[in-house]
């Protein structure tokens, strides 16, 4: 489990190691780069846009390279239970990019915990929900 970059890494770990029993990514980062460039207000997305302004002829190469690191593309490899969170006010990990990961999950047991009034912050009260969910899934 992890939040933001840690959430992205938890997606990657679950995708790359089928021995992972549960995945609890909170507001996973680095997902659906093309969409993120349209709506995000934070790096690395702004850096990618700046790079593409300087080297527009490299756009397809950029998308091809980033596709290897896009957590949305790793999600179809995840079969374990997943509890994911999204903050609907988040401009770092925009909701549409988090949902892109969630919607591509292969897992048949996936849950999205939605926080309508949260931006890119850890939701402390969510800890209890995570423990209850994990205990139920591992029972």
Chimera marker file (.cmm) of the C-alpha trace (Angstrom):
<marker_set name="trace">
<marker id="1" x="0.000" y="0.000" z="0.000" r="1" g="1" b="0" radius="0.5"/>
<marker id="2" x="0.991" y="3.590" z="-0.444" r="1" g="1" b="0" radius="0.5"/>
<marker id="3" x="-0.203" y="7.088" z="-1.244" r="1" g="1" b="0" radius="0.5"/>
<marker id="4" x="0.536" y="9.034" z="-4.444" r="1" g="1" b="0" radius="0.5"/>
<marker id="5" x="3.878" y="7.740" z="-5.739" r="1" g="1" b="0" radius="0.5"/>
<marker id="6" x="3.591" y="4.963" z="-3.168" r="1" g="1" b="0" radius="0.5"/>
<marker id="7" x="0.157" y="4.191" z="-4.566" r="1" g="1" b="0" radius="0.5"/>
<marker id="8" x="1.630" y="3.932" z="-8.038" r="1" g="1" b="0" radius="0.5"/>
<marker id="9" x="4.349" y="1.656" z="-6.713" r="1" g="1" b="0" radius="0.5"/>
<marker id="10" x="1.774" y="-0.547" z="-4.995" r="1" g="1" b="0" radius="0.5"/>
<marker id="11" x="0.003" y="-0.901" z="-8.351" r="1" g="1" b="0" radius="0.5"/>
<marker id="12" x="3.315" y="-1.821" z="-9.990" r="1" g="1" b="0" radius="0.5"/>
<marker id="13" x="4.174" y="-4.337" z="-7.257" r="1" g="1" b="0" radius="0.5"/>
<marker id="14" x="0.801" y="-6.071" z="-7.536" r="1" g="1" b="0" radius="0.5"/>
<marker id="15" x="1.082" y="-6.164" z="-11.334" r="1" g="1" b="0" radius="0.5"/>
<marker id="16" x="4.628" y="-7.502" z="-11.420" r="1" g="1" b="0" radius="0.5"/>
<marker id="17" x="4.348" y="-10.052" z="-8.583" r="1" g="1" b="0" radius="0.5"/>
<marker id="18" x="1.355" y="-12.375" z="-8.611" r="1" g="1" b="0" radius="0.5"/>
<marker id="19" x="2.205" y="-13.424" z="-5.027" r="1" g="1" b="0" radius="0.5"/>
<marker id="20" x="0.877" y="-10.071" z="-3.740" r="1" g="1" b="0" radius="0.5"/>
<marker id="21" x="-2.296" y="-10.855" z="-1.777" r="1" g="1" b="0" radius="0.5"/>
<marker id="22" x="-3.843" y="-7.361" z="-1.538" r="1" g="1" b="0" radius="0.5"/>
<marker id="23" x="-3.247" y="-3.928" z="-3.031" r="1" g="1" b="0" radius="0.5"/>
<marker id="24" x="-4.270" y="-0.692" z="-1.341" r="1" g="1" b="0" radius="0.5"/>
<marker id="25" x="-3.167" y="2.191" z="-3.579" r="1" g="1" b="0" radius="0.5"/>
<marker id="26" x="-4.260" y="5.611" z="-2.363" r="1" g="1" b="0" radius="0.5"/>
<marker id="27" x="-4.576" y="8.211" z="-5.117" r="1" g="1" b="0" radius="0.5"/>
<marker id="28" x="-2.061" y="6.386" z="-7.351" r="1" g="1" b="0" radius="0.5"/>
<marker id="29" x="0.322" y="8.620" z="-9.260" r="1" g="1" b="0" radius="0.5"/>
<marker id="30" x="1.675" y="8.362" z="-12.802" r="1" g="1" b="0" radius="0.5"/>
<marker id="31" x="-1.444" y="7.065" z="-14.487" r="1" g="1" b="0" radius="0.5"/>
<marker id="32" x="-2.941" y="7.806" z="-17.896" r="1" g="1" b="0" radius="0.5"/>
<marker id="33" x="-0.244" y="10.316" z="-18.861" r="1" g="1" b="0" radius="0.5"/>
<marker id="34" x="-2.116" y="11.693" z="-21.867" r="1" g="1" b="0" radius="0.5"/>
<marker id="35" x="-5.124" y="12.591" z="-19.733" r="1" g="1" b="0" radius="0.5"/>
<marker id="36" x="-2.953" y="13.852" z="-16.877" r="1" g="1" b="0" radius="0.5"/>
<marker id="37" x="-1.244" y="16.314" z="-19.201" r="1" g="1" b="0" radius="0.5"/>
<marker id="38" x="-4.652" y="17.784" z="-20.016" r="1" g="1" b="0" radius="0.5"/>
<marker id="39" x="-5.833" y="18.309" z="-16.433" r="1" g="1" b="0" radius="0.5"/>
<marker id="40" x="-3.022" y="17.990" z="-13.870" r="1" g="1" b="0" radius="0.5"/>
<marker id="41" x="-1.403" y="21.020" z="-12.282" r="1" g="1" b="0" radius="0.5"/>
<marker id="42" x="1.769" y="19.376" z="-10.972" r="1" g="1" b="0" radius="0.5"/>
<marker id="43" x="5.035" y="17.805" z="-12.045" r="1" g="1" b="0" radius="0.5"/>
<marker id="44" x="6.055" y="15.607" z="-13.765" r="1" g="1" b="0" radius="0.5"/>
<marker id="45" x="3.135" y="16.362" z="-16.041" r="1" g="1" b="0" radius="0.5"/>
<marker id="46" x="4.097" y="20.023" z="-16.433" r="1" g="1" b="0" radius="0.5"/>
<marker id="47" x="7.670" y="18.942" z="-17.221" r="1" g="1" b="0" radius="0.5"/>
<marker id="48" x="6.426" y="16.560" z="-19.903" r="1" g="1" b="0" radius="0.5"/>
<marker id="49" x="4.364" y="19.362" z="-21.464" r="1" g="1" b="0" radius="0.5"/>
<marker id="50" x="7.391" y="21.661" z="-21.409" r="1" g="1" b="0" radius="0.5"/>
<marker id="51" x="9.493" y="18.957" z="-23.067" r="1" g="1" b="0" radius="0.5"/>
<marker id="52" x="6.885" y="18.441" z="-25.773" r="1" g="1" b="0" radius="0.5"/>
<marker id="53" x="6.700" y="22.180" z="-26.425" r="1" g="1" b="0" radius="0.5"/>
<marker id="54" x="10.441" y="22.156" z="-27.035" r="1" g="1" b="0" radius="0.5"/>
<marker id="55" x="10.483" y="18.876" z="-29.002" r="1" g="1" b="0" radius="0.5"/>
<marker id="56" x="7.049" y="18.416" z="-30.569" r="1" g="1" b="0" radius="0.5"/>
<marker id="57" x="8.491" y="16.022" z="-33.139" r="1" g="1" b="0" radius="0.5"/>
<marker id="58" x="9.193" y="13.542" z="-30.304" r="1" g="1" b="0" radius="0.5"/>
<marker id="59" x="5.610" y="13.270" z="-29.077" r="1" g="1" b="0" radius="0.5"/>
<marker id="60" x="4.948" y="9.695" z="-30.206" r="1" g="1" b="0" radius="0.5"/>
<marker id="61" x="8.295" y="8.557" z="-28.788" r="1" g="1" b="0" radius="0.5"/>
<marker id="62" x="7.398" y="10.184" z="-25.468" r="1" g="1" b="0" radius="0.5"/>
<marker id="63" x="4.027" y="8.391" z="-25.291" r="1" g="1" b="0" radius="0.5"/>
<marker id="64" x="5.627" y="5.082" z="-26.246" r="1" g="1" b="0" radius="0.5"/>
<marker id="65" x="8.297" y="5.405" z="-23.550" r="1" g="1" b="0" radius="0.5"/>
<marker id="66" x="5.859" y="6.542" z="-20.853" r="1" g="1" b="0" radius="0.5"/>
<marker id="67" x="3.492" y="3.673" z="-21.636" r="1" g="1" b="0" radius="0.5"/>
<marker id="68" x="5.965" y="1.295" z="-19.968" r="1" g="1" b="0" radius="0.5"/>
<marker id="69" x="5.609" y="3.194" z="-16.676" r="1" g="1" b="0" radius="0.5"/>
<marker id="70" x="1.925" y="4.042" z="-16.826" r="1" g="1" b="0" radius="0.5"/>
<marker id="71" x="0.104" y="2.375" z="-13.943" r="1" g="1" b="0" radius="0.5"/>
<marker id="72" x="-3.027" y="2.258" z="-16.091" r="1" g="1" b="0" radius="0.5"/>
<marker id="73" x="-1.185" y="-0.179" z="-18.370" r="1" g="1" b="0" radius="0.5"/>
<marker id="74" x="-0.059" y="-2.296" z="-15.415" r="1" g="1" b="0" radius="0.5"/>
<marker id="75" x="-3.574" y="-2.607" z="-13.966" r="1" g="1" b="0" radius="0.5"/>
<marker id="76" x="-4.729" y="-5.456" z="-16.278" r="1" g="1" b="0" radius="0.5"/>
<marker id="77" x="-2.084" y="-7.669" z="-14.637" r="1" g="1" b="0" radius="0.5"/>
<marker id="78" x="-3.586" y="-7.237" z="-11.165" r="1" g="1" b="0" radius="0.5"/>
<marker id="79" x="-5.822" y="-10.082" z="-10.017" r="1" g="1" b="0" radius="0.5"/>
<marker id="80" x="-5.654" y="-9.683" z="-6.232" r="1" g="1" b="0" radius="0.5"/>
<marker id="81" x="-8.267" y="-7.708" z="-4.277" r="1" g="1" b="0" radius="0.5"/>
<marker id="82" x="-7.767" y="-3.940" z="-4.540" r="1" g="1" b="0" radius="0.5"/>
<marker id="83" x="-8.958" y="-1.074" z="-2.341" r="1" g="1" b="0" radius="0.5"/>
<marker id="84" x="-8.186" y="2.221" z="-4.079" r="1" g="1" b="0" radius="0.5"/>
<marker id="85" x="-8.901" y="5.812" z="-3.060" r="1" g="1" b="0" radius="0.5"/>
<marker id="86" x="-9.564" y="8.942" z="-5.074" r="1" g="1" b="0" radius="0.5"/>
<marker id="87" x="-9.852" y="12.564" z="-3.980" r="1" g="1" b="0" radius="0.5"/>
<marker id="88" x="-12.239" y="14.338" z="-6.314" r="1" g="1" b="0" radius="0.5"/>
<marker id="89" x="-10.474" y="17.691" z="-5.741" r="1" g="1" b="0" radius="0.5"/>
<marker id="90" x="-7.008" y="16.259" z="-6.514" r="1" g="1" b="0" radius="0.5"/>
<marker id="91" x="-4.978" y="18.163" z="-9.134" r="1" g="1" b="0" radius="0.5"/>
<marker id="92" x="-1.816" y="16.076" z="-8.633" r="1" g="1" b="0" radius="0.5"/>
<marker id="93" x="-3.473" y="12.703" z="-9.295" r="1" g="1" b="0" radius="0.5"/>
<marker id="94" x="-6.605" y="13.835" z="-11.124" r="1" g="1" b="0" radius="0.5"/>
<marker id="95" x="-9.663" y="11.647" z="-10.519" r="1" g="1" b="0" radius="0.5"/>
<marker id="96" x="-9.950" y="10.661" z="-14.181" r="1" g="1" b="0" radius="0.5"/>
<marker id="97" x="-6.437" y="9.198" z="-14.082" r="1" g="1" b="0" radius="0.5"/>
<marker id="98" x="-7.129" y="7.275" z="-10.863" r="1" g="1" b="0" radius="0.5"/>
<marker id="99" x="-10.322" y="5.884" z="-12.374" r="1" g="1" b="0" radius="0.5"/>
<marker id="100" x="-8.360" y="4.884" z="-15.480" r="1" g="1" b="0" radius="0.5"/>
<marker id="101" x="-6.242" y="2.585" z="-13.305" r="1" g="1" b="0" radius="0.5"/>
<marker id="102" x="-9.275" y="1.289" z="-11.421" r="1" g="1" b="0" radius="0.5"/>
<marker id="103" x="-11.261" y="0.590" z="-14.593" r="1" g="1" b="0" radius="0.5"/>
<marker id="104" x="-8.377" y="-1.392" z="-16.117" r="1" g="1" b="0" radius="0.5"/>
<marker id="105" x="-7.902" y="-3.677" z="-13.096" r="1" g="1" b="0" radius="0.5"/>
<marker id="106" x="-8.348" y="-7.367" z="-13.873" r="1" g="1" b="0" radius="0.5"/>
<marker id="107" x="-9.319" y="-8.045" z="-10.269" r="1" g="1" b="0" radius="0.5"/>
<marker id="108" x="-12.867" y="-9.199" z="-9.721" r="1" g="1" b="0" radius="0.5"/>
<marker id="109" x="-12.695" y="-7.851" z="-6.143" r="1" g="1" b="0" radius="0.5"/>
<marker id="110" x="-12.002" y="-4.155" z="-6.406" r="1" g="1" b="0" radius="0.5"/>
<marker id="111" x="-13.378" y="-1.237" z="-4.418" r="1" g="1" b="0" radius="0.5"/>
<marker id="112" x="-12.987" y="2.506" z="-4.894" r="1" g="1" b="0" radius="0.5"/>
<marker id="113" x="-13.240" y="4.688" z="-1.792" r="1" g="1" b="0" radius="0.5"/>
<marker id="114" x="-14.261" y="8.159" z="-2.985" r="1" g="1" b="0" radius="0.5"/>
<marker id="115" x="-13.473" y="11.315" z="-1.013" r="1" g="1" b="0" radius="0.5"/>
<marker id="116" x="-15.423" y="14.119" z="-2.722" r="1" g="1" b="0" radius="0.5"/>
<marker id="117" x="-13.895" y="17.028" z="-0.791" r="1" g="1" b="0" radius="0.5"/>
<marker id="118" x="-10.260" y="15.892" z="-0.587" r="1" g="1" b="0" radius="0.5"/>
<marker id="119" x="-7.400" y="17.029" z="-2.725" r="1" g="1" b="0" radius="0.5"/>
<marker id="120" x="-3.988" y="15.341" z="-2.730" r="1" g="1" b="0" radius="0.5"/>
<marker id="121" x="-3.775" y="14.454" z="0.963" r="1" g="1" b="0" radius="0.5"/>
<marker id="122" x="-3.735" y="11.262" z="2.991" r="1" g="1" b="0" radius="0.5"/>
<marker id="123" x="-7.140" y="10.591" z="4.527" r="1" g="1" b="0" radius="0.5"/>
<marker id="124" x="-6.338" y="9.652" z="8.110" r="1" g="1" b="0" radius="0.5"/>
<marker id="125" x="-9.798" y="8.289" z="8.908" r="1" g="1" b="0" radius="0.5"/>
<marker id="126" x="-9.387" y="5.836" z="6.017" r="1" g="1" b="0" radius="0.5"/>
<marker id="127" x="-6.877" y="3.767" z="8.047" r="1" g="1" b="0" radius="0.5"/>
<marker id="128" x="-9.620" y="1.960" z="9.926" r="1" g="1" b="0" radius="0.5"/>
<marker id="129" x="-11.455" y="1.182" z="6.665" r="1" g="1" b="0" radius="0.5"/>
<marker id="130" x="-8.230" y="-0.284" z="5.245" r="1" g="1" b="0" radius="0.5"/>
<marker id="131" x="-7.703" y="-2.587" z="8.215" r="1" g="1" b="0" radius="0.5"/>
<marker id="132" x="-11.303" y="-3.795" z="8.185" r="1" g="1" b="0" radius="0.5"/>
<marker id="133" x="-11.194" y="-4.358" z="4.410" r="1" g="1" b="0" radius="0.5"/>
<marker id="134" x="-7.849" y="-6.215" z="4.562" r="1" g="1" b="0" radius="0.5"/>
<marker id="135" x="-9.022" y="-8.443" z="7.433" r="1" g="1" b="0" radius="0.5"/>
<marker id="136" x="-12.187" y="-9.331" z="5.509" r="1" g="1" b="0" radius="0.5"/>
<marker id="137" x="-10.290" y="-10.057" z="2.275" r="1" g="1" b="0" radius="0.5"/>
<marker id="138" x="-7.682" y="-12.221" z="3.997" r="1" g="1" b="0" radius="0.5"/>
<marker id="139" x="-10.205" y="-14.177" z="6.078" r="1" g="1" b="0" radius="0.5"/>
<link id1="1" id2="2" r="1" g="1" b="0" radius="0.2"/>
<link id1="2" id2="3" r="1" g="1" b="0" radius="0.2"/>
<link id1="3" id2="4" r="1" g="1" b="0" radius="0.2"/>
<link id1="4" id2="5" r="1" g="1" b="0" radius="0.2"/>
<link id1="5" id2="6" r="1" g="1" b="0" radius="0.2"/>
<link id1="6" id2="7" r="1" g="1" b="0" radius="0.2"/>
<link id1="7" id2="8" r="1" g="1" b="0" radius="0.2"/>
<link id1="8" id2="9" r="1" g="1" b="0" radius="0.2"/>
<link id1="9" id2="10" r="1" g="1" b="0" radius="0.2"/>
<link id1="10" id2="11" r="1" g="1" b="0" radius="0.2"/>
<link id1="11" id2="12" r="1" g="1" b="0" radius="0.2"/>
<link id1="12" id2="13" r="1" g="1" b="0" radius="0.2"/>
<link id1="13" id2="14" r="1" g="1" b="0" radius="0.2"/>
<link id1="14" id2="15" r="1" g="1" b="0" radius="0.2"/>
<link id1="15" id2="16" r="1" g="1" b="0" radius="0.2"/>
<link id1="16" id2="17" r="1" g="1" b="0" radius="0.2"/>
<link id1="17" id2="18" r="1" g="1" b="0" radius="0.2"/>
<link id1="18" id2="19" r="1" g="1" b="0" radius="0.2"/>
<link id1="19" id2="20" r="1" g="1" b="0" radius="0.2"/>
<link id1="20" id2="21" r="1" g="1" b="0" radius="0.2"/>
<link id1="21" id2="22" r="1" g="1" b="0" radius="0.2"/>
<link id1="22" id2="23" r="1" g="1" b="0" radius="0.2"/>
<link id1="23" id2="24" r="1" g="1" b="0" radius="0.2"/>
<link id1="24" id2="25" r="1" g="1" b="0" radius="0.2"/>
<link id1="25" id2="26" r="1" g="1" b="0" radius="0.2"/>
<link id1="26" id2="27" r="1" g="1" b="0" radius="0.2"/>
<link id1="27" id2="28" r="1" g="1" b="0" radius="0.2"/>
<link id1="28" id2="29" r="1" g="1" b="0" radius="0.2"/>
<link id1="29" id2="30" r="1" g="1" b="0" radius="0.2"/>
<link id1="30" id2="31" r="1" g="1" b="0" radius="0.2"/>
<link id1="31" id2="32" r="1" g="1" b="0" radius="0.2"/>
<link id1="32" id2="33" r="1" g="1" b="0" radius="0.2"/>
<link id1="33" id2="34" r="1" g="1" b="0" radius="0.2"/>
<link id1="34" id2="35" r="1" g="1" b="0" radius="0.2"/>
<link id1="35" id2="36" r="1" g="1" b="0" radius="0.2"/>
<link id1="36" id2="37" r="1" g="1" b="0" radius="0.2"/>
<link id1="37" id2="38" r="1" g="1" b="0" radius="0.2"/>
<link id1="38" id2="39" r="1" g="1" b="0" radius="0.2"/>
<link id1="39" id2="40" r="1" g="1" b="0" radius="0.2"/>
<link id1="40" id2="41" r="1" g="1" b="0" radius="0.2"/>
<link id1="41" id2="42" r="1" g="1" b="0" radius="0.2"/>
<link id1="42" id2="43" r="1" g="1" b="0" radius="0.2"/>
<link id1="43" id2="44" r="1" g="1" b="0" radius="0.2"/>
<link id1="44" id2="45" r="1" g="1" b="0" radius="0.2"/>
<link id1="45" id2="46" r="1" g="1" b="0" radius="0.2"/>
<link id1="46" id2="47" r="1" g="1" b="0" radius="0.2"/>
<link id1="47" id2="48" r="1" g="1" b="0" radius="0.2"/>
<link id1="48" id2="49" r="1" g="1" b="0" radius="0.2"/>
<link id1="49" id2="50" r="1" g="1" b="0" radius="0.2"/>
<link id1="50" id2="51" r="1" g="1" b="0" radius="0.2"/>
<link id1="51" id2="52" r="1" g="1" b="0" radius="0.2"/>
<link id1="52" id2="53" r="1" g="1" b="0" radius="0.2"/>
<link id1="53" id2="54" r="1" g="1" b="0" radius="0.2"/>
<link id1="54" id2="55" r="1" g="1" b="0" radius="0.2"/>
<link id1="55" id2="56" r="1" g="1" b="0" radius="0.2"/>
<link id1="56" id2="57" r="1" g="1" b="0" radius="0.2"/>
<link id1="57" id2="58" r="1" g="1" b="0" radius="0.2"/>
<link id1="58" id2="59" r="1" g="1" b="0" radius="0.2"/>
<link id1="59" id2="60" r="1" g="1" b="0" radius="0.2"/>
<link id1="60" id2="61" r="1" g="1" b="0" radius="0.2"/>
<link id1="61" id2="62" r="1" g="1" b="0" radius="0.2"/>
<link id1="62" id2="63" r="1" g="1" b="0" radius="0.2"/>
<link id1="63" id2="64" r="1" g="1" b="0" radius="0.2"/>
<link id1="64" id2="65" r="1" g="1" b="0" radius="0.2"/>
<link id1="65" id2="66" r="1" g="1" b="0" radius="0.2"/>
<link id1="66" id2="67" r="1" g="1" b="0" radius="0.2"/>
<link id1="67" id2="68" r="1" g="1" b="0" radius="0.2"/>
<link id1="68" id2="69" r="1" g="1" b="0" radius="0.2"/>
<link id1="69" id2="70" r="1" g="1" b="0" radius="0.2"/>
<link id1="70" id2="71" r="1" g="1" b="0" radius="0.2"/>
<link id1="71" id2="72" r="1" g="1" b="0" radius="0.2"/>
<link id1="72" id2="73" r="1" g="1" b="0" radius="0.2"/>
<link id1="73" id2="74" r="1" g="1" b="0" radius="0.2"/>
<link id1="74" id2="75" r="1" g="1" b="0" radius="0.2"/>
<link id1="75" id2="76" r="1" g="1" b="0" radius="0.2"/>
<link id1="76" id2="77" r="1" g="1" b="0" radius="0.2"/>
<link id1="77" id2="78" r="1" g="1" b="0" radius="0.2"/>
<link id1="78" id2="79" r="1" g="1" b="0" radius="0.2"/>
<link id1="79" id2="80" r="1" g="1" b="0" radius="0.2"/>
<link id1="80" id2="81" r="1" g="1" b="0" radius="0.2"/>
<link id1="81" id2="82" r="1" g="1" b="0" radius="0.2"/>
<link id1="82" id2="83" r="1" g="1" b="0" radius="0.2"/>
<link id1="83" id2="84" r="1" g="1" b="0" radius="0.2"/>
<link id1="84" id2="85" r="1" g="1" b="0" radius="0.2"/>
<link id1="85" id2="86" r="1" g="1" b="0" radius="0.2"/>
<link id1="86" id2="87" r="1" g="1" b="0" radius="0.2"/>
<link id1="87" id2="88" r="1" g="1" b="0" radius="0.2"/>
<link id1="88" id2="89" r="1" g="1" b="0" radius="0.2"/>
<link id1="89" id2="90" r="1" g="1" b="0" radius="0.2"/>
<link id1="90" id2="91" r="1" g="1" b="0" radius="0.2"/>
<link id1="91" id2="92" r="1" g="1" b="0" radius="0.2"/>
<link id1="92" id2="93" r="1" g="1" b="0" radius="0.2"/>
<link id1="93" id2="94" r="1" g="1" b="0" radius="0.2"/>
<link id1="94" id2="95" r="1" g="1" b="0" radius="0.2"/>
<link id1="95" id2="96" r="1" g="1" b="0" radius="0.2"/>
<link id1="96" id2="97" r="1" g="1" b="0" radius="0.2"/>
<link id1="97" id2="98" r="1" g="1" b="0" radius="0.2"/>
<link id1="98" id2="99" r="1" g="1" b="0" radius="0.2"/>
<link id1="99" id2="100" r="1" g="1" b="0" radius="0.2"/>
<link id1="100" id2="101" r="1" g="1" b="0" radius="0.2"/>
<link id1="101" id2="102" r="1" g="1" b="0" radius="0.2"/>
<link id1="102" id2="103" r="1" g="1" b="0" radius="0.2"/>
<link id1="103" id2="104" r="1" g="1" b="0" radius="0.2"/>
<link id1="104" id2="105" r="1" g="1" b="0" radius="0.2"/>
<link id1="105" id2="106" r="1" g="1" b="0" radius="0.2"/>
<link id1="106" id2="107" r="1" g="1" b="0" radius="0.2"/>
<link id1="107" id2="108" r="1" g="1" b="0" radius="0.2"/>
<link id1="108" id2="109" r="1" g="1" b="0" radius="0.2"/>
<link id1="109" id2="110" r="1" g="1" b="0" radius="0.2"/>
<link id1="110" id2="111" r="1" g="1" b="0" radius="0.2"/>
<link id1="111" id2="112" r="1" g="1" b="0" radius="0.2"/>
<link id1="112" id2="113" r="1" g="1" b="0" radius="0.2"/>
<link id1="113" id2="114" r="1" g="1" b="0" radius="0.2"/>
<link id1="114" id2="115" r="1" g="1" b="0" radius="0.2"/>
<link id1="115" id2="116" r="1" g="1" b="0" radius="0.2"/>
<link id1="116" id2="117" r="1" g="1" b="0" radius="0.2"/>
<link id1="117" id2="118" r="1" g="1" b="0" radius="0.2"/>
<link id1="118" id2="119" r="1" g="1" b="0" radius="0.2"/>
<link id1="119" id2="120" r="1" g="1" b="0" radius="0.2"/>
<link id1="120" id2="121" r="1" g="1" b="0" radius="0.2"/>
<link id1="121" id2="122" r="1" g="1" b="0" radius="0.2"/>
<link id1="122" id2="123" r="1" g="1" b="0" radius="0.2"/>
<link id1="123" id2="124" r="1" g="1" b="0" radius="0.2"/>
<link id1="124" id2="125" r="1" g="1" b="0" radius="0.2"/>
<link id1="125" id2="126" r="1" g="1" b="0" radius="0.2"/>
<link id1="126" id2="127" r="1" g="1" b="0" radius="0.2"/>
<link id1="127" id2="128" r="1" g="1" b="0" radius="0.2"/>
<link id1="128" id2="129" r="1" g="1" b="0" radius="0.2"/>
<link id1="129" id2="130" r="1" g="1" b="0" radius="0.2"/>
<link id1="130" id2="131" r="1" g="1" b="0" radius="0.2"/>
<link id1="131" id2="132" r="1" g="1" b="0" radius="0.2"/>
<link id1="132" id2="133" r="1" g="1" b="0" radius="0.2"/>
<link id1="133" id2="134" r="1" g="1" b="0" radius="0.2"/>
<link id1="134" id2="135" r="1" g="1" b="0" radius="0.2"/>
<link id1="135" id2="136" r="1" g="1" b="0" radius="0.2"/>
<link id1="136" id2="137" r="1" g="1" b="0" radius="0.2"/>
<link id1="137" id2="138" r="1" g="1" b="0" radius="0.2"/>
<link id1="138" id2="139" r="1" g="1" b="0" radius="0.2"/>
</marker_set>
